[in-house]
Amino acid sequence: MASWVLSECGIRPLPQVFPRPRTGTISSAAANPNQSKIQFLQAKKRTADLRFPSSISTSIGFSRERKWVLNVSAPLKVASIDEDERNERSERIVNDVNGVEDEEVSFDPGAPPPFKLADIRAAIPKHCWVKNPWKSMSYVARDVVVVFALAAAAAYLNNWLVWPLYWAAQGTMFWALFVLGHDCGHGSFSNNPKLNSVVGHLLHSSILVPYHGWRISHRTHHQNHGHVENDESWHPLPEKIYNNLDSITRTLRFTIPFPMLAYPFYLWGRSPGKTGSHFDPNSDLFLPTERKDVITSTLCWTAMAGLLVGLCFVIGPVQMLKFYGIPYWGFVMWLDLVTYLHHHGHEEKLPWYRRKEWSYLRGGLTTLDRDYGWINNVHHDIGTHVIHHLFPQIPHYHLVEATEAAKPVLGKYYREPKKSGPLPFHLIGSLITSLKQDHYVSDHGDIVYYKSDPKLGGSSISE
């Protein structure tokens, strides 16, 4: 009877690598009771430092039907590990043997993931990678029709009760046009570079965005997402740069609504600590081979700006402000809100990386999905941002399906977005909280987290 119990508990030597628990019984020990006793005595001698909880009984009757009997025992030779790790491992072994589940281990978002980029790619259905130019163009046609319909309705009604609704709706549609041009820049609009360039220029120039200039800097953002120094869009300020900001710049960067109006100024001067302009072909943003593209986009931007000035003389500056100016700033607020909250504002602090700790995968996993309610379809599911950042070539109309397919692989590295009502008012709270707390990161360390400046209303948060 005793040999059967020892056999069923699996108390016999293990190799140094501890396997995952497996079901099944040990038949060899049962067939040779003397051998089982010898193994037990040898194992007992070697397990003096393994602290088995006294509350766990080894005389528990195991049922074969429950399939939790494990081939696990104390090894004859224990690998050299420190005392804490040894105790933790031994407790885990005992719990496994007795069918006791491990307590949930706290998740470290800065730890390297146990999967590779190829594992995520393999989980995404093949059809999600297929680009349909006709489908992409249908979204362009839809949005352009809505833009002109809204303008026509506002002009026809010309009522001060209607104008605020028009500004909100048209600003959102300008933002939708930007997202389609953004897809052109990534090449997810179609496999035809010329089509992508033509459509991208028409869409982005119409809302005063230099297509190639922005496309190239946005590519830099994707290639360096999550990197403190090399990221391009809404990256954290190192402490030294933050401390050297003048009070006006510091206030404007972290006080609502000013951060939500930053985009045009970013196009002209980039972020603090960086130099160059999206309109200047000689900027260090661009390679020499890209200068012609930048000049082309700057000329298109200039032509659109000239058209708007001309329309001011035709219909008057006040009408132009009502039809175009205010919706344009609505679009800017959408762009800054979305891009900021896709990299900030999570309930838990997320890491930023430097040097050897940074990788494309680890940086991409710090991005966030957001739910925008009814606006999800309007702005082409840009809220499915994690998969978009890792695989920007996936068309927007496949992002939701691709995200669902990748979730089992991502595990806790995917942070489920908070569900929105019809309109995403809940995101305002996330924005305010982040701007109060996320001010700078340490100048030292390869994995860093945001810290707060108490003078700006945040509580001190350490790494």
Buried (B, 14 or more C-beta within 10 A) or exposed (E): EEBEBBBBBBBBEBEEEBEEBEEEBBEEBBEBBEEBBEBBEBBEEBBEEBEBEEEEEEEEEBEEEEEBBBBBBBBBEBEEEEEEEBBBBBBBBBBBBBEBEEEEEEEEBBEEBEBEBEBBBEBBEEEBBEBBBEEBBEBBEEBBEBBEEBBEBBEEEEEEEEBEBBBBBBBBBBBBBBBBBBBBBBBBBBEEEEBBBEBBBBBBBBBBBBBBBBBBBBBBBBBBBBBBBBBBBBBBBBBEBBEEBEEEEBEBBBEEEBBBBBBBEBBEEBBEBBEBBBBBBEBEBBEEEBBEBBBBBBEBBEEBEEEBEEBBEEEEEEBBBBBBBBBBBBBBBBBBBBBBBBBBBBEEBBBBBBEEBBBBBBBBBBBBBBBBBEBBEBBBBBBBBBBBBBBBEBBBBBBBBBBBBBBEBBEEBBBEBBEBEEEBEBBEEBBEBBBBBBBBBBBEBBBBBBBBBEEBBBEEEEE
